Amino acid sequence: MDPDITFRYEPVPEDCAAVRAIVESTGFFNPAEIEIAVELVEDCLEFGEASEYYFVFAERDGAVAGYTCYGPIDGTEGSFDLYWIAVDHGRRSQGLGRVLMRETEGIVRAAGGRRIYAETSGREQYEPTRCFYERLGFSRETQLRDFYAPGDDKVFYVKAL
Ligand SMILES: CC(C)(COP(=O)(O)OP(=O)(O)OC[C@H]1O[C@@H](n2cnc3c(N)ncnc32)[C@H](O)[C@@H]1OP(=O)(O)O)[C@@H](O)C(=O)NCCC(=O)NCCS
């Protein structure tokens, strides 16, 4: 792990642009998804904890290099959703996603979280993402066929903490 990486947990207004730049850089998300990623930051800035969106930002030299967004799932005891994880394209495959998840899982566990859920696409493009979750100890729980579009399934992963 890069020793110069630091974590930050409170969003600041500049994170809207940083998150937009990171999710765009990945080439994985369509314009509507990019807007949703930014809206989660805006909601947290406006409503704080009431938004139920929480963040871990990984920074290097004052710039955000990757982040997670997660939160408790209403009506459950200790189940959390991982809403988003993205690492700047230029920093992928260097261990940042792994340390971001380790940090996020530690916080979730300390908050009483038992299980963390991640959803992704079953498309070929997301094979590296599915490998990432599996390497980090998530198990493939179930799959909703044609969820996103014909031929584009939704795959659910879960990790017991
Ligand atoms: C998925 C993502 C967050 C992973 O972050 P990362 O920093 O690239 O991943 P890491 O370098 O920490 O890799 C952690 C593990 O995942 C595996 N992995 C990462 N990228 C992989 C790839 N392209 N293919 C196969 N395995 C991969 C690695 O083997 C590694 O395991 P190891 O440490 O045992 O070798 C990042 O690549 C990303 O932002 N992807 C695009 C956006 C995305 O898909 N987000 C999830 C939305 S559903």
The ligand as a Gaussian input file, in Angstrom:
#p B3LYP/6-31G(d) Opt

LIG

0 1
 C      -13.008000      -2.328000      -8.996000
 C      -11.970000      -1.326000      -8.482000
 C      -12.610000      -0.457000      -7.417000
 C      -10.794000      -2.116000      -7.875000
 O       -9.829000      -1.222000      -7.356000
 P       -8.278000      -1.442000      -7.675000
 O       -7.506000      -0.463000      -6.898000
 O       -8.106000      -1.441000      -9.144000
 O       -8.065000      -2.942000      -7.104000
 P       -6.800000      -3.502000      -6.282000
 O       -5.557000      -3.130000      -6.998000
 O       -6.914000      -3.088000      -4.858000
 O       -7.032000      -5.072000      -6.417000
 C       -7.533000      -5.870000      -5.349000
 C       -7.727000      -7.277000      -5.861000
 O       -8.682000      -7.318000      -6.923000
 C       -8.143000      -7.991000      -8.062000
 N       -8.326000      -7.183000      -9.271000
 C       -8.223000      -5.844000      -9.360000
 N       -8.361000      -5.463000     -10.650000
 C       -8.521000      -6.598000     -11.348000
 C       -8.669000      -6.875000     -12.734000
 N       -8.666000      -5.882000     -13.654000
 N       -8.814000      -8.160000     -13.130000
 C       -8.799000      -9.168000     -12.236000
 N       -8.627000      -8.967000     -10.896000
 C       -8.503000      -7.706000     -10.478000
 C       -6.659000      -8.057000      -7.883000
 O       -6.205000      -9.327000      -8.300000
 C       -6.420000      -7.835000      -6.429000
 O       -6.212000      -9.053000      -5.759000
 P       -4.751000      -9.350000      -5.113000
 O       -4.428000      -8.158000      -4.247000
 O       -5.017000     -10.586000      -4.335000
 O       -3.845000      -9.497000      -6.264000
 C      -11.410000      -0.397000      -9.588000
 O      -10.716000      -1.176000     -10.526000
 C      -12.464000       0.423000     -10.317000
 O      -12.709000       1.568000      -9.950000
 N      -13.084000      -0.158000     -11.361000
 C      -14.065000       0.538000     -12.158000
 C      -15.290000       0.907000     -11.386000
 C      -16.033000      -0.283000     -10.827000
 O      -16.184000      -1.322000     -11.457000
 N      -16.567000      -0.095000      -9.605000
 C      -17.440000      -1.048000      -8.969000
 C      -18.821000      -0.669000      -9.326000
 S      -19.953000      -1.982000      -9.289000

